[in-house]
């Protein structure tokens, strides 16, 4: 399970990075967007709405800013009662919100203005689902790796304690410190390799669950599978090192007396 979650999180992280690297087709910096709703008896006719939008454009363009302003849908062709107004400026576009609102209300005091965001905020919001899935799986993968570390440590501590006499005999017969370290660590790493082999089969079965969230990365991406497997082995190595270190420091006579 630890490996399955680690692979899934790795796939989503790589996919998220790929999505962020995709050019949106325009420059999103210094662009402000907002929605306006023009309705009521006075704006039932399309011509009245088109006239309102044109007057608002003229007013915004006369603001003391170097800006380019346009409606998302050409209001002269389609004058809907709800339109997007976009502005590009050299300065921080968020500072124009109050000024544009003031100009719109000067034309129509009751016109609602909402969804005021910079284009960068819109782009960030479009990735919210992917970001949430990535963070959630990353959190679960981290917790699973922590539990795996605790489990491996517990198993290795127990098995090492059970082999105290054997280790004492080995040391008494001339085994070096590095030999004892290798004996214990190799056992932990072998357990991790067995778990990784089983986990990889689980990853292949679970890959279809995250495939809809991936972009530019296949569910069986070799780099991600290898990295997650190496991470599990590294965790096993580190958690086996402490019991191995204690075992390597045993006094052979004391170890034999314990039995």
C-alpha positions in Angstrom: 0.0 0.0 0.0 2.9 2.4 0.8 4.3 1.9 -2.7 1.0 2.2 -4.4 0.3 5.5 -2.7 3.9 6.7 -3.3 3.6 5.9 -7.0 0.2 7.5 -7.4 1.5 10.7 -5.6 4.6 10.7 -7.8 2.5 10.4 -11.0 0.2 13.3 -9.9 3.2 15.5 -9.0 4.9 14.9 -12.4 1.6 15.4 -14.2 1.0 18.7 -12.3 4.4 19.9 -13.2 3.7 19.1 -16.9 0.4 20.9 -16.9 2.0 24.0 -15.4 4.6 24.0 -18.1 1.9 24.1 -20.9 1.7 27.6 -22.4 -1.9 28.9 -22.1 -1.7 30.6 -25.5 -1.6 34.1 -24.1 0.3 36.1 -21.5 -1.7 35.9 -18.2 0.4 38.4 -16.3 -1.2 41.8 -15.5 -4.7 40.8 -16.7 -7.8 41.5 -14.6 -11.1 39.8 -15.3 -14.6 40.5 -13.9 -18.2 39.6 -14.7 -21.0 42.2 -15.1 -24.7 41.5 -15.2 -26.9 44.1 -16.9 -30.6 43.3 -16.7 -33.9 44.8 -15.9 -36.6 46.7 -17.8 -34.2 49.4 -19.0 -31.9 46.8 -20.6 -34.4 44.4 -22.2 -33.3 45.5 -25.7 -29.9 44.2 -26.9 -29.1 47.7 -28.3 -29.3 49.2 -24.8 -27.0 46.6 -23.3 -24.5 47.1 -26.2 -24.6 50.9 -25.5 -23.9 50.3 -21.8 -20.9 48.1 -22.5 -19.5 50.6 -25.1 -19.8 53.5 -22.6 -18.1 51.4 -19.9 -15.3 50.6 -22.3 -14.8 54.2 -23.1 -14.8 55.2 -19.4 -12.3 52.5 -18.4 -10.0 53.4 -21.3 -9.9 57.0 -20.0 -8.7 55.9 -16.6 -5.3 57.3 -15.7 -3.6 54.0 -16.5 -1.9 52.5 -19.5 -4.5 49.8 -20.1 -6.1 47.8 -22.8 -9.7 46.9 -22.2 -12.0 44.5 -23.9 -15.1 42.4 -23.3 -14.5 38.6 -23.5 -17.3 38.2 -26.0 -17.5 41.1 -28.5 -20.4 43.1 -27.1 -21.1 44.7 -30.5 -21.9 41.2 -31.9 -23.5 39.6 -28.9 -24.8 41.8 -26.1 -25.7 39.3 -23.4 -27.0 40.4 -20.0 -23.9 38.8 -18.4 -20.4 39.6 -19.9 -16.8 39.3 -18.9 -14.7 42.4 -18.8 -10.9 41.9 -19.2 -8.2 44.5 -18.7 -4.4 44.4 -19.3 -2.2 46.9 -17.6 1.5 47.5 -17.0 0.9 47.8 -13.2 -0.8 45.4 -10.8 -4.2 44.9 -12.3 -5.9 44.3 -8.9 -5.5 48.0 -8.2 -8.0 48.8 -11.0 -10.9 46.9 -9.4 -12.2 49.9 -7.4 -11.8 52.3 -10.3 -13.6 50.0 -12.8 -16.4 49.4 -10.3 -16.8 53.1 -9.8 -17.1 53.7 -13.5 -19.7 50.9 -14.0 -21.8 52.2 -11.1 -21.6 55.7 -12.5 -23.5 54.4 -15.6 -25.8 52.0 -13.7 -25.7 52.1 -9.9 -27.3 48.6 -9.5 -25.1 46.7 -11.9 -23.5 43.8 -10.0 -19.8 43.1 -10.5 -18.4 39.8 -9.3 -15.9 37.0 -10.0 -13.1 39.7 -9.9 -9.9 37.8 -10.4 -6.6 38.2 -12.1 -5.9 35.8 -15.0 -3.2 34.1 -13.0 -5.8 33.4 -10.3 -8.2 31.9 -12.9 -5.4 29.7 -14.2 -4.5 28.6 -10.7 -8.1 27.8 -10.0 -8.4 25.6 -13.1 -5.7 23.4 -11.5 -7.4 23.2 -8.1 -8.8 19.6 -8.7 -5.4 18.3 -9.7 -3.6 20.2 -6.9 -6.0 18.8 -4.3 -5.6 15.2 -5.5 -1.8 15.6 -5.6 -1.6 17.0 -2.0 -4.1 14.5 -0.6 -2.3 11.5 -2.1 1.1 13.0 -1.2 -0.1 13.3 2.4 -1.4 9.7 2.5 1.8 8.5 0.8 3.9 10.2 3.5 1.8 8.6 6.3 2.0 5.2 4.6 5.8 5.5 4.3 6.0 6.5 8.0 3.9 3.5 9.0 6.1 1.3 6.8 9.2 2.7 8.5 7.8 2.0 11.9 6.8 -1.5 10.8 10.1 -2.4 9.3 11.9 -1.0 12.4 9.7 -3.1 14.7 10.2 -6.3 12.7 14.0 -5.8 12.4 14.3 -4.9 16.1 12.4 -8.1 17.1 14.3 -10.4 14.7 17.6 -8.9 15.7 16.8 -9.5 19.4 15.8 -13.1 18.6 19.2 -13.6 16.9 21.3 -12.2 19.8 23.0 -15.5 20.5 23.7 -16.1 16.8 25.2 -12.7 16.4 27.3 -13.2 19.5 28.6 -16.5 18.1 29.5 -14.8 14.8 31.3 -12.0 16.6 33.2 -14.5 18.8 34.2 -16.4 15.7 35.7 -13.3 14.1 32.8 -11.6 12.4 33.6 -7.9 11.9 31.3 -5.0 12.7 30.6 -4.4 9.0 29.6 -8.1 8.7 27.0 -7.8 11.4 25.7 -4.5 9.9 25.4 -6.1 6.5 23.6 -9.2 7.9 20.8 -7.2 9.6 20.5 -4.4 6.9 20.4 -7.0 4.1 17.4 -8.7 5.8 15.5 -5.4 6.0 16.3 -4.5 2.4 15.2 -7.9 1.2 11.9 -7.4 3.0 11.5 -4.1 1.3 12.3 -5.5 -2.1 9.7 -8.2 -1.7 7.2 -5.6 -0.7 8.2 -3.5 -3.7 7.6 -6.4 -6.0 4.1 -7.0 -4.6 3.4 -3.2 -4.5 4.4 -2.8 -8.2 1.7 -5.3 -9.1 -0.8 -3.3 -7.1 0.3 -0.2 -8.8 -0.5 -1.7 -12.2 -3.9 -2.6 -10.9 -4.6 0.8 -9.4 -3.2 2.9 -12.3 -6.6 3.2 -13.9 -7.9 5.1 -10.8 -5.6 8.0 -11.4 -5.3 7.9 -15.2 -8.0 10.5 -15.7 -5.9 13.0 -13.6 -2.7 12.5 -15.5 -1.3 14.7 -18.3 1.9 13.9 -20.2 2.6 11.0 -17.9 1.5 7.3 -18.4 0.2 5.4 -15.4 3.2 3.0 -15.8 5.8 5.7 -16.0 9.1 3.8 -15.4 10.8 6.8 -13.8 8.1 7.1 -11.2 7.9 3.4 -10.5 11.6 3.2 -10.0 11.8 6.3 -7.8 9.0 5.1 -5.5 10.6 1.6 -5.2 14.0 3.1 -4.4 12.3 5.3 -1.8 10.8 2.3 -0.1 14.2 0.5 -0.1 15.9 3.6 1.3 13.4 3.7 4.1 14.0 0.1 4.8 17.8 0.7 4.8 17.6 3.6 7.3 15.1 1.8 9.6 17.2 -1.3 9.6 20.4 0.6 10.4 19.5 1.3 14.0 18.9 -2.3 15.0 22.0 -3.3 13.0 24.0 -0.7 14.8 22.9 -2.1 18.2 23.7 -5.6 17.1 27.1 -4.7 15.8 28.0 -3.2 19.2 27.1 -6.4 21.2 29.7 -7.9 23.4 29.9 -11.5 22.4 30.2 -12.8 26.0 27.3 -10.7 27.2 25.2 -11.8 24.2 25.9 -15.5 25.0 25.1 -15.0 28.7 21.7 -13.5 27.8 20.7 -16.8 26.3 
